[in-house]
């Protein structure tokens, strides 16, 4: 059954600046710098069977993302880790999605934010399979009308809220045209990623993935590269042009929320949900549930 409760009106607890607060009381003032100028960074992490997968790497990335934007997460990586576990427990979640967000506060209005204080909140909730049935059948991608910006025009290695503006616009554009998501090209016209996950293509038993020089080098992406190598699968990181998509047999996306999701089409190009994709999907599912060594 679809859950149509809004995200501000739920039971449970949110960790907010050092302590758990009742869910509905985890609010910020309207004159918060982040609200006006996107001075906010976040993470998306999944817990499986009570264990948060690659938690410390996500907490470290949160710190890095904030530093890129010029502010500091006001808690150490260890404290962020512990707060994530605490919020999971407080909400009685075993399998769940954890969302830390760090933002500049309300001490200052205007572009300058030198005097703002950083805040950290962490929520957690149940979040099923991101693409639902698409995880089995493969999803259909539109080609996004927006391109990933060049690294000298935006902080592309930061998981900064501002970078998601074009993702939401591209996702809506795709959904309105009957697609599941969109494939974004970069500013040069090369294949980049979807609106919230990294891209892998399969040809002749090898994996090809775009070089992450203007988008997140996802934690799931790095995990999948490792899993593939453990199976003796060749992984080639390189620039990929959209015209080349025709020559690939399989295509899948990777992300903490999206996990490993096969793609059945991207624009005019079609792909099969093949064995290699299914193998990586199964390996990832086993790894996150502790059934495969993460060495
Ligand atoms: N690209 C974008 C735009 C994303 O939002 C995400 C999800 N964080 C990813 C890639 C994949 O990153 P990860 O595997 O670390 O979740």
Boltz pocket constraint, residues with backbone or C-beta under 6 A from the ligand:
constraints:
  - pocket:
      binder: B
      contacts: [[A, 44], [A, 167], [A, 193], [A, 194], [A, 195], [A, 196], [A, 197], [A, 198], [A, 215], [A, 216], [A, 217], [A, 218], [A, 219], [A, 220], [A, 221], [A, 254], [A, 255], [A, 256], [A, 257]]
      max_distance: 6.0
